[in-house]
Amino acid sequence: MTGERVQRHSDEMNFNQDVMSELADGTGGTYFHNNNNLENGLKSLAAAPEVVYLLAISLENIKHDGSYHSLKVKVDQKGLKTQARRGYFAPEKEKRVKGSNAS
């Protein structure tokens, strides 16, 4: 491989890693990388957490405009790790189809 091809290949690999890292982070997931011990990596990814809390929000009084809303989850205790989405999109108003009786 020429130096240019090696550099291009390296850039593509870094881009792909960035995409996977962002995907995992943005959905509250875990990104397993830079480790050849696939068996232990898969075990750690599949292992159930010791404690799980489920937080929910009410969408009752929001504008139905499809806008993005950031979320931030913090824990007031050292040594704990949180996994959460960065935000959500408000639902859009349902559009009535002409001639439809649906509300």
ZADO-1210 file (C-alpha; in nm, 4 decimals, padded with zeros to 6 digits):
<atoms>
<atom x="00.0000" y="00.0000" z="00.0000" code="MET" pos="1"/>
<atom x="00.1173" y="00.3483" z="-00.0728" code="THR" pos="2"/>
<atom x="00.1395" y="00.6031" z="00.2055" code="GLY" pos="3"/>
<atom x="-00.1642" y="00.7842" z="00.0680" code="GLU" pos="4"/>
<atom x="-00.3765" y="00.4667" z="00.0627" code="ARG" pos="5"/>
<atom x="-00.2693" y="00.3774" z="00.4167" code="VAL" pos="6"/>
<atom x="-00.3619" y="00.7269" z="00.5372" code="GLN" pos="7"/>
<atom x="-00.7013" y="00.7124" z="00.3606" code="ARG" pos="8"/>
<atom x="-00.7713" y="00.3678" z="00.5111" code="HIS" pos="9"/>
<atom x="-00.6737" y="00.4951" z="00.8565" code="SER" pos="10"/>
<atom x="-00.8996" y="00.7995" z="00.8182" code="ASP" pos="11"/>
<atom x="-01.1933" y="00.5769" z="00.7146" code="GLU" pos="12"/>
<atom x="-01.1391" y="00.3497" z="01.0156" code="MET" pos="13"/>
<atom x="-01.1290" y="00.6485" z="01.2527" code="ASN" pos="14"/>
<atom x="-01.4465" y="00.7909" z="01.0978" code="PHE" pos="15"/>
<atom x="-01.6272" y="00.4568" z="01.1414" code="ASN" pos="16"/>
<atom x="-01.5160" y="00.4363" z="01.5043" code="GLN" pos="17"/>
<atom x="-01.6400" y="00.7893" z="01.5665" code="ASP" pos="18"/>
<atom x="-01.9806" y="00.7016" z="01.4203" code="VAL" pos="19"/>
<atom x="-02.0149" y="00.3919" z="01.6383" code="MET" pos="20"/>
<atom x="-01.8986" y="00.5808" z="01.9468" code="SER" pos="21"/>
<atom x="-02.1502" y="00.8617" z="01.8835" code="GLU" pos="22"/>
<atom x="-02.4283" y="00.6099" z="01.8216" code="LEU" pos="23"/>
<atom x="-02.3593" y="00.4286" z="02.1482" code="ALA" pos="24"/>
<atom x="-02.3227" y="00.7514" z="02.3442" code="ASP" pos="25"/>
<atom x="-02.6311" y="00.9136" z="02.1953" code="GLY" pos="26"/>
<atom x="-02.8525" y="00.6180" z="02.2810" code="THR" pos="27"/>
<atom x="-02.7153" y="00.5540" z="02.6283" code="GLY" pos="28"/>
<atom x="-02.5250" y="00.2458" z="02.5147" code="GLY" pos="29"/>
<atom x="-02.1710" y="00.1190" z="02.5631" code="THR" pos="30"/>
<atom x="-01.9026" y="00.1244" z="02.2942" code="TYR" pos="31"/>
<atom x="-01.6606" y="-00.1698" z="02.3133" code="PHE" pos="32"/>
<atom x="-01.3400" y="-00.0986" z="02.1215" code="HIS" pos="33"/>
<atom x="-00.9588" y="-00.1239" z="02.1177" code="ASN" pos="34"/>
<atom x="-00.9566" y="-00.4665" z="02.2782" code="ASN" pos="35"/>
<atom x="-00.8934" y="-00.8061" z="02.1220" code="ASN" pos="36"/>
<atom x="-01.0647" y="-00.9974" z="02.4034" code="ASN" pos="37"/>
<atom x="-01.3972" y="-01.0253" z="02.2250" code="LEU" pos="38"/>
<atom x="-01.5395" y="-01.2890" z="02.4604" code="GLU" pos="39"/>
<atom x="-01.4954" y="-01.0733" z="02.7728" code="ASN" pos="40"/>
<atom x="-01.6122" y="-00.7661" z="02.5826" code="GLY" pos="41"/>
<atom x="-01.9354" y="-00.9355" z="02.4796" code="LEU" pos="42"/>
<atom x="-01.9877" y="-01.0673" z="02.8334" code="LYS" pos="43"/>
<atom x="-01.9477" y="-00.7189" z="02.9803" code="SER" pos="44"/>
<atom x="-02.1826" y="-00.5674" z="02.7209" code="LEU" pos="45"/>
<atom x="-02.4470" y="-00.8356" z="02.7793" code="ALA" pos="46"/>
<atom x="-02.4209" y="-00.8420" z="03.1580" code="ALA" pos="47"/>
<atom x="-02.7161" y="-00.7000" z="03.3443" code="ALA" pos="48"/>
<atom x="-02.6359" y="-00.3947" z="03.5548" code="PRO" pos="49"/>
<atom x="-02.6358" y="-00.4400" z="03.9314" code="GLU" pos="50"/>
<atom x="-02.9026" y="-00.1707" z="03.9787" code="VAL" pos="51"/>
<atom x="-03.1391" y="-00.0159" z="03.7260" code="VAL" pos="52"/>
<atom x="-03.3598" y="00.2894" z="03.7612" code="TYR" pos="53"/>
<atom x="-03.6092" y="00.3825" z="03.4955" code="LEU" pos="54"/>
<atom x="-03.6839" y="00.7524" z="03.4650" code="LEU" pos="55"/>
<atom x="-03.9831" y="00.8720" z="03.2676" code="ALA" pos="56"/>
<atom x="-04.1013" y="01.2143" z="03.1638" code="ILE" pos="57"/>
<atom x="-04.4494" y="01.3376" z="03.0902" code="SER" pos="58"/>
<atom x="-04.5109" y="01.4745" z="02.7432" code="LEU" pos="59"/>
<atom x="-04.8491" y="01.6101" z="02.8484" code="GLU" pos="60"/>
<atom x="-04.7710" y="01.9831" z="02.8306" code="ASN" pos="61"/>
<atom x="-04.5237" y="02.0032" z="02.5451" code="ILE" pos="62"/>
<atom x="-04.5606" y="02.1657" z="02.2070" code="LYS" pos="63"/>
<atom x="-04.6159" y="01.9040" z="01.9379" code="HIS" pos="64"/>
<atom x="-04.3675" y="02.0581" z="01.6966" code="ASP" pos="65"/>
<atom x="-04.1047" y="01.7881" z="01.6494" code="GLY" pos="66"/>
<atom x="-03.8371" y="01.9958" z="01.8242" code="SER" pos="67"/>
<atom x="-03.5377" y="01.8428" z="02.0026" code="TYR" pos="68"/>
<atom x="-03.5111" y="01.8648" z="02.3808" code="HIS" pos="69"/>
<atom x="-03.1869" y="01.7905" z="02.5663" code="SER" pos="70"/>
<atom x="-03.1866" y="01.5699" z="02.8731" code="LEU" pos="71"/>
<atom x="-02.9234" y="01.5515" z="03.1425" code="LYS" pos="72"/>
<atom x="-02.9199" y="01.2832" z="03.4097" code="VAL" pos="73"/>
<atom x="-02.6906" y="01.3311" z="03.7088" code="LYS" pos="74"/>
<atom x="-02.6319" y="01.1135" z="04.0140" code="VAL" pos="75"/>
<atom x="-02.5349" y="01.2632" z="04.3464" code="ASP" pos="76"/>
<atom x="-02.3160" y="00.9720" z="04.4555" code="GLN" pos="77"/>
<atom x="-01.9558" y="00.8980" z="04.3611" code="LYS" pos="78"/>
<atom x="-01.8663" y="00.5732" z="04.1879" code="GLY" pos="79"/>
<atom x="-02.1948" y="00.5343" z="04.0006" code="LEU" pos="80"/>
<atom x="-02.2232" y="00.5380" z="03.6240" code="LYS" pos="81"/>
<atom x="-02.5253" y="00.6604" z="03.4333" code="THR" pos="82"/>
<atom x="-02.6372" y="00.5590" z="03.0870" code="GLN" pos="83"/>
<atom x="-02.9016" y="00.7796" z="02.9321" code="ALA" pos="84"/>
<atom x="-03.0069" y="00.9319" z="02.6041" code="ARG" pos="85"/>
<atom x="-02.8924" y="01.2861" z="02.5379" code="ARG" pos="86"/>
<atom x="-03.2419" y="01.4003" z="02.4495" code="GLY" pos="87"/>
<atom x="-03.5614" y="01.3364" z="02.2582" code="TYR" pos="88"/>
<atom x="-03.7731" y="01.4803" z="01.9794" code="PHE" pos="89"/>
<atom x="-04.1183" y="01.6051" z="02.0722" code="ALA" pos="90"/>
<atom x="-04.3900" y="01.4304" z="01.8772" code="PRO" pos="91"/>
<atom x="-04.5353" y="01.6247" z="01.5886" code="GLU" pos="92"/>
<atom x="-04.9029" y="01.7064" z="01.5652" code="LYS" pos="93"/>
<atom x="-05.0913" y="01.4430" z="01.3722" code="GLU" pos="94"/>
<atom x="-05.1937" y="01.5833" z="01.0370" code="LYS" pos="95"/>
<atom x="-05.5493" y="01.5153" z="00.9268" code="ARG" pos="96"/>
<atom x="-05.5736" y="01.3562" z="00.5890" code="VAL" pos="97"/>
<atom x="-05.8262" y="01.5302" z="00.3639" code="LYS" pos="98"/>
<atom x="-06.1527" y="01.3365" z="00.3602" code="GLY" pos="99"/>
<atom x="-06.0507" y="01.1330" z="00.6683" code="SER" pos="100"/>
<atom x="-06.2809" y="01.0990" z="00.9677" code="ASN" pos="101"/>
<atom x="-05.9884" y="01.0295" z="01.1996" code="ALA" pos="102"/>
<atom x="-05.9292" y="01.2826" z="01.4739" code="SER" pos="103"/>
</atoms>
